[in-house]
Amino acid sequence: MVSKSKKSSKKVIVDCSIPVQDKVIDVAAFEKFLHDKIKVNGKCPAPAGAVTIQREKTKLTIVFADENSSKRYIKYLTKKYLKKQQLKDYLRVIASSTNSYSLKYYKFENDAAGDDEE
């Protein structure tokens, strides 16, 4: 009898390319924020080996050691970071695929016609 003990992991990607190009977000500071705030089994910061965060220019790759970690938790922490940096009113977190998020600007409509009616 041979038992397969393949470890399954979950990978979540956060793409910050648009705000980084405009020099709105510092990816290194965001990576440190995630490293300090991610909880695994109620322990903050996460125990060694439970979470791996890798930075690739404008993208962060978060790899959880267990499959049960949620992608939604990364979205929550990303929103928390944006609020802390006072950027929540300008940026939003959008799921770009099943395992990735991207940060994009809100689209504001100019009310130029509305200002003339005063």
C-alpha positions in Angstrom: 0.0 0.0 0.0 1.4 3.3 -1.1 -0.2 6.4 0.2 0.2 9.7 -1.6 0.9 12.5 0.8 0.8 15.3 -1.7 0.6 18.7 0.0 -2.0 20.9 -1.5 -1.6 24.6 -1.4 -3.6 27.6 -2.5 -2.2 30.5 -4.5 -3.7 34.0 -4.7 -2.3 36.7 -6.9 -2.9 40.5 -6.3 -2.1 42.6 -9.3 -1.2 46.2 -8.3 0.2 47.3 -11.7 -2.2 50.2 -12.4 -1.7 52.1 -9.1 2.1 51.3 -9.0 2.5 52.9 -12.5 0.9 56.1 -11.1 3.1 55.8 -8.0 0.1 55.6 -5.7 0.9 52.3 -3.9 4.2 51.0 -2.7 4.3 47.3 -3.3 7.0 46.7 -0.7 4.8 48.4 2.0 1.8 46.4 0.9 3.8 43.2 1.1 4.9 44.0 4.7 1.3 44.9 5.7 0.1 41.5 4.4 3.0 39.7 6.1 2.2 41.4 9.5 -1.6 41.0 9.3 -2.3 37.5 7.8 -3.6 35.1 10.4 -3.5 31.4 10.2 -5.5 29.4 12.8 -5.9 32.6 14.8 -2.2 33.3 15.0 -0.9 36.7 13.8 1.6 36.9 12.2 1.3 33.5 10.5 3.6 30.7 11.7 6.7 30.1 9.5 5.9 28.0 6.5 2.1 28.6 6.7 2.1 31.5 4.2 4.6 32.6 1.6 4.4 36.0 0.0 6.4 36.7 -3.1 6.8 40.0 -4.9 7.3 40.3 -8.7 7.6 44.0 -9.6 3.9 44.9 -9.5 2.3 41.6 -8.4 2.1 39.9 -5.1 1.7 36.1 -4.9 0.4 34.7 -1.7 0.8 30.9 -1.2 -1.1 29.3 1.7 0.2 25.9 2.8 -3.3 24.5 3.3 -6.2 24.4 0.8 -8.7 25.7 3.3 -7.5 29.3 3.3 -9.8 31.7 1.6 -9.2 34.1 -1.3 -11.8 36.4 0.2 -9.5 37.0 3.3 -6.9 38.5 1.0 -9.5 40.8 -0.5 -10.5 41.9 3.0 -6.9 42.6 3.9 -6.3 44.5 0.6 -9.3 46.7 1.4 -8.1 47.2 4.9 -4.7 48.4 3.5 -6.4 50.8 1.0 -8.4 52.3 3.9 -5.3 52.7 6.0 -3.6 54.5 3.1 -6.8 56.6 2.5 -7.1 55.2 -1.0 -10.4 53.2 -0.5 -12.4 56.0 -2.2 -10.3 55.8 -5.4 -9.3 52.2 -5.8 -11.3 49.0 -5.8 -10.4 45.3 -5.7 -11.8 43.2 -8.6 -11.5 39.5 -9.1 -9.8 39.1 -12.4 -9.8 35.3 -12.4 -10.5 32.4 -10.0 -7.3 32.9 -8.1 -6.3 36.5 -8.7 -7.4 40.1 -7.8 -6.5 43.3 -9.4 -6.6 46.9 -8.2 -8.4 49.4 -10.5 -9.6 52.9 -10.2 -13.3 53.8 -9.8 -14.7 55.5 -12.9 -16.0 59.0 -12.1 -18.4 60.8 -14.4 -17.8 64.5 -14.7 -21.0 66.4 -14.1 -20.1 69.4 -16.3 -23.7 69.7 -17.5 -25.0 69.6 -14.0 -22.8 72.5 -12.9 -24.2 74.8 -15.6 -27.8 74.5 -14.3 -27.2 76.4 -11.0 
